[in-house]
């Protein structure tokens, strides 16, 4: 097994996970942060920009997972690398975007 394949699967998982909020926000017609907003990653982009950016992420994720090596859903190391990439970017984005949407503060009861 090539360790570079695992690195590709890790980043593939990150790109696939990163696509989710952009595609969902875009399909809902909602603005959301993208690297193309002003300021980058903080301002809001249109729903159309979010759809395009989400599909770019899906394409890159597909290329990294399906076109590098021989990804196997039954190969634990492959799935673990993919999942860890998704988890890492998911936690990062939750902290990053939580500061704009109130997700970092616990609710007071």
Secondary structure, DSSP 8 states (H G I E B T S, - for coil): --HHHHHHHHHHHHHHHHHHHHHHHHHTT--EE-TTSSSTTTSEE-HHHHHHHHHHHHHHHHHHHHSSS---TT-HHHHHHHHHHHHHHHHHHHHHHHHHHTTTS----
